Amino acid sequence: MRQSGTNLPKVGRYNRAVVLDQIQLADGISRVEIAQYTGLTPQTVSGIVRRLIEEGIIREDGESKGAAGGKPRTTLRVNADAGCAVGLHFDPVELSCTVVDLLGRPLVVKKRPARHVTDPAEVVKDMAELVADVLAETGVDRDKVLGIGLATPGPIDLEHGVIVGAPQLTNWTRVPVQHMLSETTGLPVTLDNDATAAAIGERWSGAGRGVADFAYFFFGTGIGGGLILNHQVYRGGSRNAGEFGHSSVLPDGPECYCGNRGCLERLVNPTAIVAEVHRRLAAGSHPDSALARVFAEDPDAVDHAAIRVAAAAGDPVAAAVIDETAEHVASVAVDIANFLDVDLIVLGGHGIQHVESRYVAVVAAALKSRPLSRHIRVVEVEASPLGTDAAVVGSAALVLHATYSPQLSALVGAGVTPGSQR
């Protein structure tokens, strides 16, 4: 499905974003094709393209054959070096930073342990130092930096740029992190939760590229989610939609900090997985498990990373626990397919590193057999090609998305329905 523009004069900024979006997604497209896909007049497309070329954002790149007997068409592509965005992902245990070009491709990624996590001012200082290091390493001209995208745990008050009070972060109650980071770095900052940022990254340069409707599961310290519906980021009334981790999958399950019981996050977060593996190993009934020998010598060595590696290698205890957690994820994925009728579900984040294929297999099996619409079409499921860098690349994509992608709010403000003036 393509996004359509409007020929009314009040929404030139939206039309510009629609045209640029087509060029970015196609990686080689003509003016004629843009007009066909968007419903804009050829004159409108030509005017927008001319200005984008003058600004250096896009470039002409050879010619392609037109229709039979027609003249060759000039191919348009994004000029990837025309600008860049910085991405920062703040996880309670790690800070990650990247710089991406206009196609969302990372030029460098740097990571370091998160220090002084209970002191927001010190964390922001560390963020600013990491940004400076990354920009220095890439040698990017600061004038080309569009801004910083910051992805953090939620919930977030996006209107005021505030972390409201993430459960994993002590002393982070209504911290104005957006303003603090912008003031420290001298760059504009776009804030969002890490799962939504990762979903935007998928939409820009990952598995969700060109997909109208998809859901993204982010596996990190907790479990988050992001939604792209009709090519738009869906945030909901409080702008915190996508909390897939707080779907109750076991009504009689353990209490969750959110006030619910048996939440997905409570059952499949790293701490829960480690506790369940330790419980089974302590029972001493798995002599065929390589983890059992490690556990006997040093239980602390059987951490989440070791369990994922062991599961990937087929260790019976680790594999069984991972597959059971994947079944819980599958239940929520089926609910999403039934509620929202998405085309694709993407699984990503560092929390499923090495075991992506096990999660995908379990979720895919559920999506083939359980959603109501399965006889019409089966919802696809993919592991994120962005892998462990999904959130940090996505945080940089926040800037690109806000700057260049079509935002329906522009049309709402002008009183226009997308496609109504085709």
RODO-2510 file (C-alpha; in nm, 4 decimals, decimal comma):
residues 422
     n   res          X          Y          Z
     1     m     0,0000     0,0000     0,0000
     2     r     0,1338     0,3434    -0,0944
     3     q     0,0715     0,6730     0,0816
     4     s    -0,1205     0,9244    -0,1270
     5     g    -0,0774     1,2978    -0,1305
     6     t    -0,3235     1,5813    -0,1837
     7     n    -0,3284     1,8572    -0,4421
     8     l    -0,4554     2,1231    -0,2031
     9     p    -0,2015     2,4061    -0,1567
    10     k    -0,2115     2,4162     0,2253
    11     v    -0,0354     2,0860     0,2694
    12     g     0,2840     2,1339     0,0727
    13     r     0,4956     2,0067     0,3607
    14     y     0,2974     1,6846     0,3754
    15     n     0,3212     1,6361    -0,0013
    16     r     0,6950     1,6949     0,0112
    17     a     0,7233     1,4223     0,2758
    18     v     0,5048     1,1853     0,0697
    19     v     0,7276     1,2322    -0,2351
    20     l     1,0478     1,1882    -0,0360
    21     d     0,9026     0,8812     0,1330
    22     q     0,8374     0,7201    -0,2064
    23     i     1,1939     0,7913    -0,3177
    24     q     1,3418     0,6555     0,0050
    25     l     1,1356     0,3365    -0,0028
    26     a     1,1863     0,2627    -0,3734
    27     d     1,5617     0,3200    -0,3952
    28     g     1,5186     0,4287    -0,7554
    29     i     1,1956     0,5762    -0,8895
    30     s     1,0860     0,8203    -1,1603
    31     r     0,8715     1,1309    -1,1349
    32     v     0,5997     0,9592    -1,3373
    33     e     0,5903     0,6649    -1,0960
    34     i     0,5736     0,8970    -0,7946
    35     a     0,2703     1,0702    -0,9454
    36     q     0,1067     0,7334    -1,0139
    37     y     0,1620     0,6028    -0,6617
    38     t     0,0682     0,9190    -0,4713
    39     g    -0,2157     1,0644    -0,6816
    40     l    -0,0345     1,3991    -0,6999
    41     t    -0,0302     1,5824    -1,0300
    42     p     0,2870     1,5543    -1,2398
    43     q     0,3332     1,9310    -1,1998
    44     t     0,3193     1,9060    -0,8200
    45     v     0,5673     1,6167    -0,8186
    46     s     0,8053     1,7974    -1,0539
    47     g     0,8018     2,1079    -0,8365
    48     i     0,8723     1,9136    -0,5172
    49     v     1,1471     1,7076    -0,6829
    50     r     1,3130     2,0202    -0,8188
    51     r     1,3305     2,1749    -0,4720
    52     l     1,4587     1,8526    -0,3139
    53     i     1,7363     1,8354    -0,5740
    54     e     1,8261     2,2013    -0,5141
    55     e     1,8515     2,1303    -0,1410
    56     g     2,0747     1,8300    -0,2111
    57     i     1,8403     1,5827    -0,0392
    58     i     1,7810     1,3754    -0,3519
    59     r     1,9777     1,3273    -0,6737
    60     e     1,9175     1,2172    -1,0285
    61     d     2,0867     0,8843    -1,0952
    62     g     2,0706     0,7714    -1,4578
    63     e     1,7686     0,6742    -1,6604
    64     s     1,5300     0,3813    -1,6846
    65     k     1,3200     0,2642    -1,9777
    66     g     0,9737     0,4139    -1,9934
    67     a     0,6598     0,2549    -2,1316
    68     a     0,6770     0,1044    -2,4802
    69     g     0,7687     0,3781    -2,7199
    70     g     0,8061     0,6350    -2,4420
    71     k     1,1160     0,8348    -2,3616
    72     p     1,3531     0,7177    -2,0838
    73     r     1,2662     0,8275    -1,7306
    74     t     1,5156     0,9864    -1,4949
    75     t     1,5739     0,7789    -1,1803
    76     l     1,5648     0,9577    -0,8449
    77     r     1,7394     0,8448    -0,5266
    78     v     1,7980     0,9855    -0,1793
    79     n     2,1355     1,1537    -0,1425
    80     a     2,2366     0,9575     0,1667
    81     d     2,5277     1,1889     0,2526
    82     a     2,3177     1,5056     0,2580
    83     g     2,2562     1,4795     0,6309
    84     c     2,2675     1,2479     0,9286
    85     a     2,1040     1,1806     1,2617
    86     v     2,2412     1,0721     1,5971
    87     g     2,0690     0,7934     1,7888
    88     l     2,0943     0,7234     2,1612
    89     h     1,9412     0,4256     2,3393
    90     f     1,9295     0,4401     2,7159
    91     d     1,8824     0,0956     2,8671
    92     p     1,9173     0,0603     3,2461
    93     v     2,2324    -0,1455     3,1905
    94     e     2,3795     0,0073     2,8742
    95     l     2,4112     0,3259     2,6698
    96     s     2,4307     0,2874     2,2904
    97     c     2,4952     0,5577     2,0336
    98     t     2,5067     0,5701     1,6542
    99     v     2,5146     0,8085     1,3612
   100     v     2,3058     0,7144     1,0561
   101     d     2,2853     0,8624     0,7074
   102     l     1,9599     0,9665     0,5409
   103     l     1,8872     0,6063     0,4452
   104     g     1,9081     0,5013     0,8092
   105     r     2,2364     0,3150     0,7633
   106     p     2,4604     0,3291     1,0732
   107     l     2,8065     0,4734     1,0163
   108     v     2,9274     0,3618     1,3588
   109     v     2,7783     0,2153     1,6777
   110     k     2,9383     0,2586     2,0189
   111     k     2,8216     0,1045     2,3460
   112     r     2,9237     0,1432     2,7065
   113     p     2,7841     0,0347     3,0435
   114     a     2,5279     0,2714     3,1939
   115     r     2,6798     0,4340     3,5026
   116     h     2,5210     0,6366     3,7832
   117     v     2,1773     0,5115     3,6715
   118     t     2,0077     0,6535     3,9810
   119     d     2,1354     1,0057     3,9011
   120     p     1,9644     1,1489     3,5902
   121     a     2,2049     1,4422     3,5616
   122     e     2,5075     1,2109     3,5521
   123     v     2,3403     0,9846     3,2973
   124     v     2,2688     1,2818     3,0695
   125     k     2,6307     1,3891     3,1057
   126     d     2,7426     1,0409     2,9978
   127     m     2,4997     1,0562     2,7038
   128     a     2,6476     1,3850     2,5863
   129     e     3,0029     1,2501     2,6107
   130     l     2,9071     0,9435     2,4074
   131     v     2,7459     1,1618     2,1402
   132     a     3,0620     1,3708     2,1187
   133     d     3,2758     1,0570     2,0862
   134     v     3,0623     0,9146     1,8062
   135     l     3,0544     1,2399     1,6095
   136     a     3,4313     1,2736     1,6476
   137     e     3,4878     0,9170     1,5285
   138     t     3,2722     0,9587     1,2178
   139     g     3,4073     1,3046     1,1371
   140     v     3,0586     1,4187     1,0395
   141     d     3,0165     1,7909     0,9834
   142     r     2,8034     1,9136     1,2754
   143     d     2,6056     2,1318     1,0342
   144     k     2,4753     1,8116     0,8722
   145     v     2,3422     1,6705     1,2000
   146     l     1,9631     1,6972     1,1974
   147     g     1,9361     1,6179     1,5659
   148     i     1,9486     1,3466     1,8298
   149     g     1,6890     1,0755     1,8741
   150     l     1,6713     0,9452     2,2308
   151     a     1,5053     0,6114     2,3053
   152     t     1,4368     0,5279     2,6701
   153     p     1,2193     0,2953     2,8759
   154     g     0,8618     0,4156     2,9220
   155     p     0,6213     0,5460     3,0234
   156     i     0,7020     0,8842     2,8725
   157     d     0,5225     1,2182     2,8595
   158     l     0,6089     1,3032     2,4994
   159     e     0,4401     1,6424     2,5054
   160     h     0,6800     1,7647     2,7730
   161     g     0,9791     1,5423     2,6929
   162     v     0,9682     1,3749     3,0320
   163     i     1,0373     1,0227     3,1587
   164     v     0,7425     0,9761     3,3906
   165     g     0,8779     0,6963     3,6074
   166     a     1,0176     0,3870     3,4404
   167     p     0,9908     0,0891     3,6800
   168     q     1,3548    -0,0105     3,6170
   169     l     1,4840     0,3409     3,6926
   170     t     1,5024     0,4613     4,0519
   171     n     1,4789     0,8426     4,0956
   172     w     1,3521     0,8944     3,7381
   173     t     1,0182     1,0519     3,8241
   174     r     0,9172     1,3213     3,5735
   175     v     1,2753     1,3825     3,4592
   176     p     1,2851     1,6376     3,1703
   177     v     1,5466     1,4349     2,9862
   178     q     1,4706     1,5816     2,6421
   179     h     1,5462     1,9367     2,7541
   180     m     1,8457     1,8281     2,9642
   181     l     2,0136     1,6480     2,6729
   182     s     1,9398     1,9236     2,4227
   183     e     2,0820     2,1852     2,6575
   184     t     2,3959     1,9768     2,7191
   185     t     2,4660     1,8919     2,3537
   186     g     2,3314     2,2017     2,1787
   187     l     2,1322     1,9795     1,9398
   188     p     1,7565     1,9304     1,9055
   189     v     1,6360     1,6089     2,0685
   190     t     1,3452     1,3834     1,9704
   191     l     1,2304     1,1534     2,2524
   192     d     1,0352     0,8272     2,2376
   193     n     1,0210     0,4949     2,4165
   194     d     1,2674     0,2342     2,2990
   195     a     1,0133    -0,0062     2,1520
   196     t     0,8450     0,2621     1,9395
   197     a     1,1860     0,3858     1,8287
   198     a     1,2816     0,0332     1,7242
   199     a     0,9557     0,0037     1,5276
   200     i     1,0339     0,3292     1,3460
   201     g     1,3811     0,1963     1,2706
   202     e     1,2223    -0,1141     1,1175
   203     r     0,9917     0,1045     0,9130
   204     w     1,2815     0,3157     0,7898
   205     s     1,5458     0,0537     0,7122
   206     g     1,4443    -0,2873     0,8460
   207     a     1,1825    -0,5585     0,8057
   208     g     0,8942    -0,3086     0,8118
   209     r     1,0236    -0,1059     0,5193
   210     g     0,7226    -0,0320     0,2969
   211     v     0,4810    -0,2354     0,5144
   212     a     0,1599    -0,0466     0,5910
   213     d     0,0616    -0,2253     0,9123
   214     f     0,2971    -0,4078     1,1471
   215     a     0,3669    -0,4663     1,5152
   216     y     0,7113    -0,4763     1,6708
   217     f     0,8078    -0,6674     1,9862
   218     f     1,1164    -0,5259     2,1576
   219     f     1,3021    -0,7603     2,3932
   220     g     1,5342    -0,5753     2,6284
   221     t     1,5414    -0,5410     3,0054
   222     g     1,1637    -0,5601     2,9722
   223     i     0,9227    -0,6291     2,6857
   224     g     0,7932    -0,3373     2,4833
   225     g     0,6027    -0,2889     2,1627
   226     g     0,5574    -0,0493     1,8759
   227     l     0,2793    -0,0141     1,6197
   228     i     0,2847     0,1152     1,2638
   229     l    -0,0698     0,1411     1,1285
   230     n    -0,1455     0,2761     0,7810
   231     h     0,2218     0,3805     0,7569
   232     q     0,1828     0,5982     1,0692
   233     v     0,3241     0,5469     1,4178
   234     y     0,0299     0,4703     1,6444
   235     r     0,0786     0,6107     1,9944
   236     g    -0,2717     0,6244     2,1417
   237     g    -0,4360     0,8835     2,3663
   238     s    -0,1538     0,9196     2,6193
   239     r     0,1044     0,8413     2,3478
   240     n     0,2145     0,5240     2,5244
   241     a     0,0412     0,2603     2,3104
   242     g     0,2113    -0,0711     2,2393
   243     e     0,2725    -0,1967     2,5928
   244     f     0,2569    -0,5578     2,4751
   245     g     0,4558    -0,6628     2,7812
   246     h     0,1540    -0,5846     2,9999
   247     s    -0,0869    -0,8188     2,8272
   248     s    -0,2042    -1,0721     3,0829
   249     v    -0,1289    -1,4223     2,9532
   250     l    -0,1735    -1,6043     3,2855
   251     p    -0,4655    -1,4651     3,4897
   252     d    -0,3414    -1,6509     3,7982
   253     g     0,0226    -1,5701     3,7278
   254     p     0,2641    -1,3626     3,9368
   255     e     0,1826    -1,0039     4,0265
   256     c     0,3320    -0,7365     3,8016
   257     y     0,4439    -0,3905     3,9079
   258     c     0,1763    -0,2447     3,6772
   259     g    -0,0965    -0,3883     3,9039
   260     n    -0,1940    -0,6730     3,6709
   261     r    -0,1216    -1,0444     3,7128
   262     g     0,0564    -1,2806     3,4760
   263     c     0,1829    -1,0075     3,2424
   264     l     0,3937    -1,1167     2,9471
   265     e     0,6873    -0,9089     3,0701
   266     r     0,6680    -1,0649     3,4161
   267     l     0,6952    -1,4122     3,2606
   268     v     0,9545    -1,3657     2,9871
   269     n     1,1927    -1,0936     3,1015
   270     p     1,5571    -1,1980     3,1522
   271     t     1,5218    -1,2264     3,5298
   272     a     1,2235    -1,4590     3,4961
   273     i     1,3998    -1,6776     3,2386
   274     v     1,7116    -1,7090     3,4558
   275     a     1,5038    -1,7924     3,7639
   276     e     1,3155    -2,0680     3,5806
   277     v     1,6330    -2,2241     3,4383
   278     h     1,7963    -2,2142     3,7828
   279     r     1,4883    -2,3774     3,9357
   280     r     1,5022    -2,6650     3,6893
   281     l     1,8768    -2,7130     3,7223
   282     a     1,8575    -2,7061     4,1022
   283     a     1,6087    -2,9939     4,0844
   284     g     1,8954    -3,2030     3,9493
   285     s     1,6934    -3,3988     3,6940
   286     h     1,8796    -3,2902     3,3805
   287     p     2,2188    -3,4664     3,3671
   288     d     2,2258    -3,4260     2,9875
   289     s     2,2334    -3,0473     3,0145
   290     a     2,5681    -2,8737     2,9682
   291     l     2,4268    -2,5910     3,1772
   292     a     2,3837    -2,8344     3,4689
   293     r     2,7613    -2,8765     3,4970
   294     v     2,8192    -2,5005     3,4821
   295     f     2,5431    -2,4426     3,7371
   296     a     2,6967    -2,6928     3,9776
   297     e     3,0254    -2,4995     3,9768
   298     d     2,8933    -2,1431     3,9627
   299     p     2,5194    -2,0673     3,9454
   300     d     2,5877    -1,7022     3,8627
   301     a     2,7558    -1,8107     3,5383
   302     v     2,4188    -1,9351     3,4141
   303     d     2,2939    -1,5880     3,3253
   304     h     2,0561    -1,4781     3,0511
   305     a     2,3281    -1,4539     2,7864
   306     a     2,4587    -1,8034     2,8690
   307     i     2,1063    -1,9444     2,8563
   308     r     2,0410    -1,7966     2,5111
   309     v     2,3674    -1,9369     2,3752
   310     a     2,2913    -2,2769     2,5267
   311     a     1,9383    -2,2774     2,3839
   312     a     2,0748    -2,1971     2,0389
   313     a     2,3067    -2,4982     2,0739
   314     g     2,0150    -2,7234     2,1704
   315     d     2,0676    -2,7549     2,5451
   316     p     1,7466    -2,9282     2,6633
   317     v     1,6823    -2,7112     2,9697
   318     a     1,7627    -2,3782     2,8076
   319     a     1,5757    -2,4650     2,4881
   320     a     1,2659    -2,5799     2,6769
   321     v     1,2475    -2,2589     2,8821
   322     i     1,3050    -2,0349     2,5796
   323     d     1,0391    -2,2195     2,3807
   324     e     0,7920    -2,1848     2,6676
   325     t     0,8550    -1,8110     2,6903
   326     a     0,8106    -1,7905     2,3125
   327     e     0,4693    -1,9564     2,3536
   328     h     0,3666    -1,6713     2,5844
   329     v     0,4859    -1,4208     2,3239
   330     a     0,2899    -1,6115     2,0598
   331     s    -0,0322    -1,5738     2,2590
   332     v     0,0044    -1,1961     2,2596
   333     a     0,1032    -1,1960     1,8923
   334     v    -0,2209    -1,3823     1,8094
   335     d    -0,4203    -1,1249     2,0076
   336     i    -0,2546    -0,8446     1,8110
   337     a    -0,3320    -1,0194     1,4835
   338     n    -0,6967    -1,0547     1,5863
   339     f    -0,7317    -0,7015     1,7243
   340     l    -0,5399    -0,5038     1,4613
   341     d    -0,5190    -0,7291     1,1536
   342     v    -0,1554    -0,6351     1,0915
   343     d     0,0413    -0,7728     0,7966
   344     l     0,3632    -0,8436     0,9853
   345     i     0,4999    -0,8991     1,3342
   346     v     0,8682    -0,8239     1,3918
   347     l     1,0688    -0,9603     1,6844
   348     g     1,3893    -0,7811     1,7848
   349     g     1,6169    -0,6457     2,0528
   350     h     1,9183    -0,7760     2,2421
   351     g     1,6986    -0,9917     2,4671
   352     i     1,6540    -1,2568     2,1961
   353     q     2,0055    -1,2539     2,0553
   354     h     2,1086    -1,6059     1,9432
   355     v     1,7542    -1,7427     1,9850
   356     e     1,5695    -1,5325     1,7282
   357     s     1,4921    -1,8391     1,5168
   358     r     1,3326    -2,0238     1,8108
   359     y     1,1025    -1,7306     1,8868
   360     v     1,0149    -1,6827     1,5202
   361     a     0,9337    -2,0531     1,4763
   362     v     0,6987    -2,0644     1,7754
   363     v     0,5240    -1,7357     1,6933
   364     a     0,4914    -1,8267     1,3240
   365     a     0,3287    -2,1597     1,4118
   366     a     0,0731    -1,9817     1,6291
   367     l    -0,0024    -1,7218     1,3616
   368     k    -0,0670    -1,9978     1,1075
   369     s    -0,3172    -2,1823     1,3257
   370     r    -0,4896    -1,9455     1,5672
   371     p    -0,5928    -1,6008     1,4305
   372     l    -0,9471    -1,5713     1,2986
   373     s    -0,8257    -1,4363     0,9633
   374     r    -0,5790    -1,7211     0,9008
   375     h    -0,7940    -1,8653     0,6211
   376     i    -0,7738    -1,5331     0,4361
   377     r    -0,4039    -1,4710     0,4848
   378     v    -0,1371    -1,5651     0,7368
   379     v     0,0372    -1,2879     0,9296
   380     e     0,4105    -1,2957     0,8605
   381     v     0,6676    -1,2942     1,1396
   382     e     1,0330    -1,1973     1,1041
   383     a     1,3349    -1,1416     1,3231
   384     s     1,4601    -0,7859     1,2999
   385     p     1,7522    -0,7526     1,0569
   386     l     1,8736    -0,4690     1,2807
   387     g     1,9380    -0,7260     1,5541
   388     t     2,0805    -0,5996     1,8813
   389     d     2,1120    -0,2491     1,7359
   390     a     1,7375    -0,2169     1,6701
   391     a     1,6700     0,0391     1,9417
   392     v     1,9748     0,2585     1,8820
   393     v     1,9296     0,2631     1,5020
   394     g     1,5615     0,3236     1,5664
   395     s     1,6396     0,6172     1,7935
   396     a     1,8282     0,7847     1,5081
   397     a     1,5373     0,7007     1,2778
   398     l     1,3151     0,9032     1,5141
   399     v     1,4850     1,2130     1,3780
   400     l     1,4589     1,1045     1,0145
   401     h     1,0949     1,0065     1,0611
   402     a     1,0006     1,3358     1,2263
   403     t     1,1886     1,5353     0,9621
   404     y     1,1023     1,3531     0,6415
   405     s     0,8128     1,1073     0,6799
   406     p     0,4506     1,2045     0,6031
   407     q     0,2683     1,2931     0,9258
   408     l    -0,1097     1,2812     0,9168
   409     s    -0,1222     1,5574     1,1777
   410     a    -0,0292     1,7997     0,8987
   411     l    -0,3458     1,7058     0,7119
   412     v    -0,5645     1,7068     1,0206
   413     g    -0,4539     2,0621     1,0875
   414     a    -0,5479     2,1584     0,7333
   415     g    -0,8813     1,9770     0,7512
   416     v    -0,7869     1,7342     0,4754
   417     t    -0,8437     1,3599     0,4469
   418     p    -0,5480     1,1758     0,2877
   419     g    -0,6282     1,0733    -0,0678
   420     s    -0,9437     1,2877    -0,0836
   421     q    -0,8020     1,5094    -0,3563
   422     r    -0,6475     1,2467    -0,5748
***
